[in-house]
Amino acid sequence: ILSLVALATYFLIIKPLVPLILLKIKLGEKAILMFNPISGFIGVFMKSIKTHHDVMQTINMALRKNPKAKVILSNYLNIPCIMLTGSEYIKDTFLDHHHFEKINPFMMPSFI
């Protein structure tokens, strides 16, 4: 049982958190870390709906607190995710969209 807990801790907390912390250290004030161990972005959105009755309100408030932020770092289950908010990063993703992996909420190849 202890090994199952350790394995779950690794896949749900440590595996997605380490790359996000490294990115946060690299980007400094340009990044906001919103990590929820299991739920990730879904947890951020659900908390925002419960408290503010708006999906993006929590993210908007975080961006107002840190106007230098260009990236929001979070997770989607066990996958690290990056939400781009800076115009220069968004422009790059539109121009070179084939270099970026899109999030697939249903984890089925036919939905992308």
N, C-alpha and C positions, 0 to 999 in steps of 0.2 A: 504494500500500500504506500509506503514511504517513497518507493521508486516512482510510482505513478504520480504522486504529488510533485516530486522533483522534476519529472518529465513535463508535466503540465506547467509548472512554474517556468521551466526553460522555454517552452514553445509559446506560451501566452504572455510572458512578462520580459524575460531576459533577451530572447531573440529579436523581438521588434524594438526594444528600448535601447539597446547598445548602438545600432546605427543612427537612431534619432539623436542620442546624446552626442555622438561624434559630429553629426551635422550641426547641432546646436553650438558646440564648441567652435567649429569651423566658421559658422556664419555669425556668431555673436548676437548683436542686437537686431540683425536682419531676420532672425527666426524666433517664432513663438512655439513653445513645446506644449501641446495639449494631449498628454498621454493618459489613456484609460486602459487598465490592464487587459480587459477582455473585449469591451465594447468599442473602444476607439472613437472614430468619428461618429459612429451611430450613437454612442453614449453622450458625446458633446451635443449632438443635435437633439436628442431626447431630453437632456437636461435643459437645454435652451427652450424647448417647447413647453416644458413643465413650469419653468420659472418666468419666462417672458412671453409665452404664447407666440413665439417667432423662431423659426429654425436657425436663422443666421445671426440672431441678436448677440449671442455669446461671442461669436467670432468677430462681429463688428465692434463690440466693446473692447475686446483684446487688441484689435487693430487701432482703436482710438487711444488706448493707453500707451501703445508703442507705435507711433507713426513711422518709425524707421523700418518696421517689419515688412519684409517682402515675401516671407514664406511661413506657412503654418505646418508644423510637424505633428503628426499623430499616427495612429495605427488603425488598421482594419483587421480585426481579429488578430492574426499573428503576422500580418504583413505591414511593414512600415509604409506610411503614405505621406505625401507632400502635397499641400494645397498652395498653389502659387497665387500671390496677391499683388506682386509688383508688376507694373506694366511692361518692363523690359523682359521679365521672365515669361509673361503670358505671350508677348509678341514672339519670342523664340519658340515657344511650344506650338504656336499656330504655323510658323514658317517651317519648322522641322518636326512636325507631328509624328512622323514615323520613327523618331528616336525615343519617344516617350511611351511608357506602358500605361494604358488607361485602367481605371479601377473597374472591376466587374463585380457588382454587388451580388449577383446570383451565382457567381463562380461557374458559369456555363459558357463555353466558347461561342455559342450562337447569339448571345446577347450583345456582343461587341461589334 
